[in-house]
Every structure is written in structure tokens, then in C-alpha cells.
């Protein structure tokens, strides 16, 4: 193991990354709170300011993937669609099979300059999670309770609010609703058999209601759906801990642009269209498993330096108070104080991993319960 790799995998490195993320995130949350009066005076300006604040938080995680671990991301897409990415509003449909697929989605957003304004459909509880949840609240993320009778009105209103959003944005949508597992796949395919739908090999049945509501409320504002299918080379299952430890992965992302006006407006027809889309996604994955590549050429955008610059800025800014604290600990020589600090730092590290884990859509999912099996749409 090289010295650099040893440094990246060291526990103290992880503590420092978590320290920077926690403290900078709380500072950003406080600054976002200070923008509340601005919402009353100039709503559009407040939105733009909060986009930049959101970027300073989420880009730290992207920097960990791109610059700390050195993970590569190859983009397979149509060269004719490529120039439009980042220059139009879009709904991005992603598969949900990996622990860090949300992070790869953010990296996709970062490569095209829409990370700060990217949106997602997230469970309501996340709005109360410090740093990421609070950041999302000011970023106008669409929250739901996963109870369709209650969600329909609130989700519709939140989506309508995005119609005059001043920045180009991508709405990231995991139509499967939860991360792929063998057990969930077995249950999902039982539902497919009951409904007479073709079975999928690499995906769960998509939830069609949320997709239809999203498409209907963003028509005229969103130009296209970006159907995105993600995989990792050599059948590797990447982890967040692996990223923190500096482990390098290689992601392959296949994206195809589908104009929104080809998607049916009727709810039933839209549901059929989405099921067909997932059958095609399944065939793409099957082809990848056999050949190790997706259709079409690789048109990969370069890494932008801004996420790294942002992380270096916060690291340098917060290194000084950390150095003062460590110096005081050494001078005091108190064993209890040192032990308490170590425990606090360890708790901070665990806390960061917990908060990041809470951003995953599959957390607290009831997919596979009796109710879900009866009402999976």
C-alpha cells in the first residue's frame, strides 16, 4: 500500500473530512436561515443565493468521490444530446442498485453545472436532518410522506412552485422507490406476474404515480427525461466507506435524452410508457453484463475543479480553530479531556455517515409489506 493510500484510509483522515463537512454544513445552514427575510423581499434572488449555499455542501461529497477516491465516470450518450445537458430543465430517471448511486447522480449534475439547483423527491423526515436535510429545505426539495392520499396535494404544490425557478435544474427521480435487493426483487416480480407485466431482471417495478404527477406538473417547464442507467465495472459493489478510504471505482453511466412531449399525458398510458422504459433499461443492463459496455459512444465531460476548490477553502478555513483546539489539549495534558475529544470526534464521524445514509431513498422503505404488494403502482 502506497503512502498516499495509507493516508487516505487512516481514521484521522476520515475524522478531518467529517469535521470539515459538519462544521461547514452547520455554518451554511445558519447562513441559509439568515436568507429568510430575503425571500420576502426578492424570492428569485433568495433562490439563487440558496443554490450557491447548497452547492458548497453537496459538492464536498462530490469532491470526495471525484478527487479523494479518484473514481472515474464514463458517460455513454448520444453526441447530439450532449450539448443540451445542463442547458435545460430535465427529469433524470435513475436506477437504484448501489449504495453510492445518489452520489454518482450528484456527480452527473456537477459535471454539467446543475448540482446546486438539482432536486429530488425525498421523504418528509429528511427535512429535519441537520446539514443535508436543512439545506434541502431551503433548496425547495420536494418532500413526501409516502402516503399517496396525503402526498398528492403537497407534492403537486411543491412541483408547481418549481415552474418559475430561476436556475436550470434536474429533478432526480428513483422510480423504483427503494434500492434493489434480492428479496425486494422477488416480491416485485410477484406483483409483475399478478399484473401481467413482463418480469425485470435487474430492476424493481417502477412506481408510476409519482412519475406521472412529476411529469404532468413540470410540463412546459421541463424539456426532457434523461433515462440514466448506472453500473460499475468488474461487478464491484462500491460503498461510502470505500470512498472515504480513498478506494477508486469506475462507474459507467448510460444516458439517453427523451423529449417530454413524447410521454403520454393520460395516467394509464403514462404508466404503460414507464413500464416499457424499465424493460428497455433492463435490456441495457443485460447487454452491459455480457459486453461490459453500454450502447453508443463515450462522451465524458471533464471533472470541474470547483468542488475541490470549495473543499480546500473550507479545510483551510477550519484548520486554524482545529489546530488551536489540539494545541490546548496538548498543553492541558488532561487525559479525560483528550479522551472526551476522541469520543466526540468518533461520534461526529458516525453522525456524518448516518446523515448521508438518511439521504438515500430506500431508508425506512416499506417496500415488500403487505400494503405495498397490494398497491404497488
C-alpha positions as CSV (number, residue, x, y, z in Angstrom):
1,X,0.0,0.0,0.0
2,X,1.4,3.4,-1.0
3,X,1.8,6.2,1.5
4,X,-1.0,8.2,-0.2
5,X,-3.3,5.3,0.0
6,X,-2.4,4.7,3.7
7,X,-3.1,8.3,4.4
8,X,-6.5,8.2,2.7
9,X,-7.5,5.0,4.6
10,X,-6.4,6.4,8.0
11,X,-9.0,7.0,10.6
12,X,-7.7,10.5,11.3
13,X,-8.2,11.5,7.7
14,X,-11.8,10.4,7.9
15,X,-12.3,12.4,11.1
16,X,-10.9,15.5,9.4
17,X,-13.2,15.1,6.4
18,X,-16.2,14.6,8.7
19,X,-15.1,17.6,10.8
20,X,-15.0,19.9,7.8
21,X,-18.3,18.6,6.5
22,X,-20.1,19.0,9.8
23,X,-18.8,22.4,10.8
24,X,-19.1,24.0,7.3
25,X,-22.5,22.4,6.8
26,X,-23.8,24.0,10.1
27,X,-22.4,27.3,9.1
28,X,-24.1,27.1,5.7
29,X,-27.4,26.1,7.4
30,X,-27.1,29.3,9.6
31,X,-26.4,31.4,6.6
32,X,-29.4,29.9,4.9
33,X,-31.5,30.8,7.9
34,X,-30.4,34.4,7.5
35,X,-31.9,34.4,4.0
36,X,-35.4,34.1,5.3
37,X,-36.1,37.9,5.1
38,X,-34.7,37.9,1.6
39,X,-37.5,35.5,0.5
40,X,-40.0,38.3,1.3
41,X,-38.1,41.0,-0.5
42,X,-36.8,39.1,-3.6
43,X,-37.8,35.5,-3.9
44,X,-35.8,34.8,-7.1
45,X,-32.6,36.3,-5.6
46,X,-33.1,34.2,-2.4
47,X,-33.4,31.1,-4.6
48,X,-30.1,31.9,-6.4
49,X,-28.3,32.5,-3.2
50,X,-29.5,29.2,-1.7
51,X,-28.4,27.4,-4.9
52,X,-24.9,28.6,-4.1
53,X,-25.1,27.6,-0.5
54,X,-26.5,24.2,-1.4
55,X,-23.6,23.7,-3.8
56,X,-21.0,24.3,-1.0
57,X,-22.4,21.4,1.0
58,X,-23.2,18.8,-1.7
59,X,-20.1,19.5,-3.7
60,X,-18.0,18.3,-0.7
61,X,-19.4,14.8,-1.2
62,X,-18.8,15.0,-4.9
63,X,-15.2,16.1,-4.2
64,X,-14.8,13.0,-2.0
65,X,-15.9,10.8,-4.9
66,X,-14.0,12.5,-7.7
67,X,-10.9,13.9,-6.1
68,X,-10.4,12.0,-2.9
69,X,-11.2,8.5,-4.1
70,X,-10.4,9.3,-7.8
71,X,-13.4,7.4,-9.0
72,X,-13.8,7.6,-12.8
73,X,-17.2,8.1,-14.5
74,X,-17.6,7.2,-18.2
75,X,-20.7,8.7,-19.8
76,X,-22.3,6.8,-22.7
77,X,-24.7,9.1,-24.6
78,X,-25.8,10.5,-27.9
79,X,-23.4,13.2,-29.0
80,X,-26.3,15.2,-30.4
81,X,-28.0,15.3,-27.0
82,X,-24.7,16.1,-25.1
83,X,-24.7,19.9,-25.9
84,X,-28.2,20.2,-24.2
85,X,-27.1,18.8,-20.9
86,X,-27.0,21.5,-18.2
87,X,-28.8,24.0,-20.5
88,X,-32.3,22.8,-20.0
89,X,-34.6,21.6,-17.2
90,X,-34.9,17.8,-17.1
91,X,-36.3,14.9,-15.1
92,X,-33.5,12.3,-14.6
93,X,-34.7,8.8,-14.1
94,X,-32.0,6.7,-12.2
95,X,-31.8,3.1,-11.2
96,X,-31.3,2.4,-7.5
97,X,-28.9,-0.5,-7.1
98,X,-25.8,0.8,-5.3
99,X,-25.0,2.4,-2.0
100,X,-23.4,5.4,-3.7
101,X,-25.7,5.8,-6.8
102,X,-27.1,9.0,-5.3
103,X,-23.6,10.3,-5.2
104,X,-23.0,9.4,-8.8
105,X,-26.2,11.2,-9.7
106,X,-24.8,14.3,-8.0
107,X,-21.6,13.9,-9.8
108,X,-23.5,13.8,-13.1
109,X,-25.2,17.1,-12.0
110,X,-21.8,18.6,-11.1
111,X,-20.2,17.8,-14.4
112,X,-22.9,19.9,-16.2
113,X,-23.2,22.7,-13.6
114,X,-26.6,22.0,-12.1
115,X,-25.6,20.4,-8.7
116,X,-26.6,23.4,-6.6
117,X,-30.1,23.5,-8.2
118,X,-30.7,19.8,-8.6
119,X,-33.9,18.5,-7.0
120,X,-35.1,15.1,-5.7
121,X,-38.3,13.6,-4.3
122,X,-37.4,12.8,-0.7
123,X,-39.3,11.6,2.4
124,X,-40.6,14.3,4.8
125,X,-38.4,13.1,7.7
126,X,-35.3,14.2,5.9
127,X,-36.3,17.9,6.2
128,X,-35.4,17.6,9.9
129,X,-31.9,16.1,9.4
130,X,-29.2,18.7,10.1
131,X,-27.0,19.9,7.2
132,X,-28.3,18.0,4.2
133,X,-32.0,18.0,5.3
134,X,-32.0,21.7,6.3
135,X,-30.0,22.5,3.1
136,X,-32.7,20.7,1.1
137,X,-35.5,22.6,2.8
138,X,-34.1,26.0,1.5
139,X,-33.3,24.4,-1.8
140,X,-37.0,23.6,-2.3
141,X,-36.6,19.9,-2.5
142,X,-40.0,18.1,-2.9
143,X,-40.8,16.2,0.3
144,X,-43.4,13.4,0.7
145,X,-44.8,11.2,3.4
146,X,-45.2,8.1,1.2
147,X,-48.9,8.2,1.8
148,X,-50.4,8.9,-1.6
149,X,-53.6,10.4,-0.3
150,X,-51.7,13.0,1.6
151,X,-48.8,13.4,-0.8
152,X,-50.7,14.1,-4.0
153,X,-51.7,17.6,-2.9
154,X,-48.4,18.6,-1.2
155,X,-46.2,17.1,-4.0
156,X,-48.2,18.8,-6.7
157,X,-47.9,22.1,-5.0
158,X,-44.2,21.7,-4.5
159,X,-43.7,20.8,-8.1
160,X,-45.8,23.8,-9.2
161,X,-43.5,26.0,-7.2
162,X,-40.6,25.0,-9.4
163,X,-42.3,26.3,-12.6
164,X,-40.7,29.7,-12.2
165,X,-37.4,28.5,-10.8
166,X,-34.7,30.9,-11.9
167,X,-31.9,28.3,-12.5
168,X,-31.7,25.3,-14.8
169,X,-32.3,22.3,-12.7
170,X,-32.5,18.5,-12.9
171,X,-35.2,16.6,-11.0
172,X,-33.6,13.3,-9.9
173,X,-36.2,10.5,-9.6
174,X,-35.8,7.0,-8.4
175,X,-38.9,5.4,-9.8
176,X,-38.3,2.1,-8.1
177,X,-38.7,3.8,-4.8
178,X,-36.2,1.7,-2.9
179,X,-32.8,0.2,-3.5
180,X,-32.7,-3.1,-5.4
181,X,-32.2,-6.3,-3.2
182,X,-32.8,-9.9,-3.9
183,X,-35.8,-10.1,-1.6
184,X,-37.4,-6.9,-2.9
185,X,-36.9,-8.1,-6.4
186,X,-38.6,-11.4,-5.7
187,X,-41.6,-9.6,-4.2
188,X,-41.7,-7.1,-7.1
189,X,-41.7,-9.8,-9.7
190,X,-44.6,-11.5,-7.9
191,X,-46.5,-8.2,-8.4
192,X,-45.5,-8.2,-12.0
193,X,-46.8,-11.7,-12.5
194,X,-50.1,-10.8,-10.8
195,X,-50.5,-7.7,-13.1
196,X,-49.4,-9.5,-16.2
197,X,-46.3,-7.3,-16.7
198,X,-43.1,-8.6,-18.2
199,X,-40.6,-9.5,-15.5
200,X,-37.4,-7.5,-15.0
201,X,-34.0,-9.0,-14.2
202,X,-32.1,-6.0,-12.8
203,X,-34.8,-3.6,-11.7
204,X,-37.9,-3.5,-9.5
205,X,-41.2,-2.4,-10.9
206,X,-41.3,1.4,-11.2
207,X,-43.8,3.4,-9.1
208,X,-45.9,5.1,-11.8
209,X,-48.0,7.5,-9.8
210,X,-45.1,9.7,-8.6
211,X,-43.6,9.7,-12.1
212,X,-46.9,10.7,-13.7
213,X,-47.5,13.5,-11.2
214,X,-44.0,14.8,-11.7
215,X,-44.2,14.8,-15.5
216,X,-47.7,16.4,-15.5
217,X,-46.8,19.3,-13.2
218,X,-43.5,20.1,-14.9
219,X,-44.8,20.0,-18.5
220,X,-43.9,23.2,-20.2
221,X,-41.1,23.8,-17.8
222,X,-39.0,20.6,-18.2
223,X,-37.8,19.8,-21.7
224,X,-36.9,16.1,-21.5
225,X,-36.5,13.0,-19.4
226,X,-32.9,11.7,-19.1
227,X,-33.1,8.0,-18.8
228,X,-30.0,7.0,-16.8
229,X,-28.7,3.5,-16.1
230,X,-25.7,3.1,-13.8
231,X,-23.3,0.2,-13.3
232,X,-19.7,-0.3,-12.0
233,X,-17.0,-2.2,-13.8
234,X,-16.0,-5.7,-12.8
235,X,-19.2,-6.2,-10.8
236,X,-17.9,-4.1,-8.0
237,X,-20.3,-3.0,-5.3
238,X,-19.0,0.4,-4.2
239,X,-19.6,1.7,-0.6
240,X,-19.5,5.1,1.1
241,X,-16.8,3.8,3.4
242,X,-14.7,2.8,0.4
243,X,-15.0,6.3,-0.9
244,X,-13.9,7.7,2.4
245,X,-11.0,5.3,2.4
246,X,-9.8,6.5,-1.0
247,X,-10.8,3.4,-2.9
248,X,-11.1,4.1,-6.6
249,X,-14.1,2.8,-8.6
250,X,-15.1,3.1,-12.3
251,X,-18.7,4.0,-13.0
252,X,-20.4,3.6,-16.4
253,X,-23.5,5.7,-16.9
254,X,-25.7,5.4,-19.9
255,X,-28.0,8.4,-20.6
256,X,-30.5,8.9,-23.3
257,X,-32.5,12.1,-23.8
258,X,-36.2,11.6,-24.3
259,X,-38.3,14.7,-25.2
260,X,-41.0,15.2,-22.6
261,X,-43.7,15.7,-25.3
262,X,-43.5,12.1,-26.4
263,X,-44.6,10.9,-22.9
264,X,-48.4,10.4,-22.8
265,X,-50.5,12.7,-20.7
266,X,-53.1,10.1,-19.7
267,X,-52.1,8.4,-16.4
268,X,-52.7,4.9,-17.6
269,X,-50.8,5.4,-20.9
270,X,-48.0,7.1,-19.0
271,X,-47.8,4.1,-16.6
272,X,-47.5,1.8,-19.6
273,X,-44.8,4.0,-21.1
274,X,-42.8,3.9,-17.9
275,X,-43.1,0.1,-17.6
276,X,-41.8,-0.1,-21.2
277,X,-38.9,2.2,-20.3
278,X,-37.8,-0.1,-17.5
279,X,-38.0,-3.1,-19.8
280,X,-35.6,-1.2,-22.0
281,X,-33.4,-0.3,-19.1
282,X,-33.3,-3.9,-18.2
283,X,-32.1,-4.9,-21.6
284,X,-29.4,-2.2,-21.4
285,X,-28.2,-3.8,-18.2
286,X,-28.3,-7.2,-19.6
287,X,-26.2,-6.1,-22.6
288,X,-23.7,-4.4,-20.2
289,X,-23.3,-7.6,-18.2
290,X,-22.5,-9.5,-21.4
291,X,-20.2,-7.0,-23.1
292,X,-19.0,-4.6,-20.3
293,X,-20.3,-1.5,-22.1
294,X,-23.5,0.3,-22.9
295,X,-24.7,1.3,-26.4
296,X,-23.2,4.3,-28.2
297,X,-20.0,6.3,-27.8
298,X,-18.4,7.5,-24.6
299,X,-18.8,11.3,-24.4
300,X,-17.5,12.0,-20.9
301,X,-17.4,15.6,-19.6
302,X,-14.2,16.6,-17.7
303,X,-14.1,17.0,-14.0
304,X,-14.7,20.6,-12.9
305,X,-12.3,21.9,-10.3
306,X,-14.9,23.9,-8.3
307,X,-15.9,21.0,-5.9
308,X,-12.2,20.6,-5.0
309,X,-11.6,24.3,-4.6
310,X,-14.7,24.6,-2.3
311,X,-13.4,21.7,-0.2
312,X,-9.9,23.1,0.1
313,X,-11.4,26.5,1.1
314,X,-13.4,25.1,3.9
315,X,-10.5,22.8,5.0
316,X,-8.1,25.7,5.2
317,X,-10.6,28.0,7.0
318,X,-11.5,25.4,9.6
319,X,-8.0,24.0,10.1
320,X,-7.0,27.0,12.2
321,X,-9.6,26.5,15.0
322,X,-9.0,22.8,14.9
323,X,-5.2,23.5,15.4
324,X,-6.0,25.8,18.4
325,X,-8.1,23.1,20.0
326,X,-5.5,20.4,19.6
327,X,-2.8,22.8,21.0
328,X,-5.0,23.5,24.0
329,X,-5.5,19.8,24.5
330,X,-1.7,19.1,24.4
331,X,-1.0,22.0,26.8
332,X,-3.7,21.0,29.3
333,X,-2.4,17.4,29.4
334,X,-5.7,16.2,30.7
335,X,-6.3,12.6,29.9
336,X,-10.1,12.9,30.4
337,X,-10.3,16.0,28.1
338,X,-8.3,14.1,25.3
339,X,-10.5,11.0,25.7
340,X,-13.6,13.1,25.5
341,X,-12.4,14.8,22.4
342,X,-11.6,11.5,20.7
343,X,-15.1,10.2,21.6
344,X,-16.7,13.4,20.3
345,X,-14.8,13.1,17.0
346,X,-15.7,9.5,16.6
347,X,-19.4,10.4,17.2
348,X,-19.1,13.1,14.6
349,X,-17.7,10.6,12.1
350,X,-20.6,8.2,12.8
351,X,-23.0,11.0,12.7
352,X,-21.9,12.1,9.2
353,X,-22.2,8.6,7.8
354,X,-25.7,8.4,9.4
355,X,-26.8,11.7,7.8
356,X,-25.6,10.7,4.4
357,X,-27.3,7.3,4.8
358,X,-30.6,9.1,5.6
359,X,-30.5,10.8,2.2
360,X,-31.0,7.5,0.4
361,X,-34.5,7.0,-0.7
362,X,-34.7,3.4,0.4
363,X,-34.3,4.2,4.1
364,X,-37.3,3.3,6.1
365,X,-38.9,2.0,3.0
366,X,-41.9,-0.4,3.5
367,X,-41.4,-1.9,0.0
368,X,-42.5,-5.6,0.3
369,X,-45.0,-5.1,3.0
370,X,-48.5,-6.5,2.6
371,X,-49.8,-3.0,1.8
372,X,-47.1,-2.3,-0.7
373,X,-47.6,-5.5,-2.5
374,X,-51.3,-4.8,-2.9
375,X,-50.8,-1.2,-4.1
376,X,-47.6,-1.1,-6.0
377,X,-48.2,1.2,-8.9
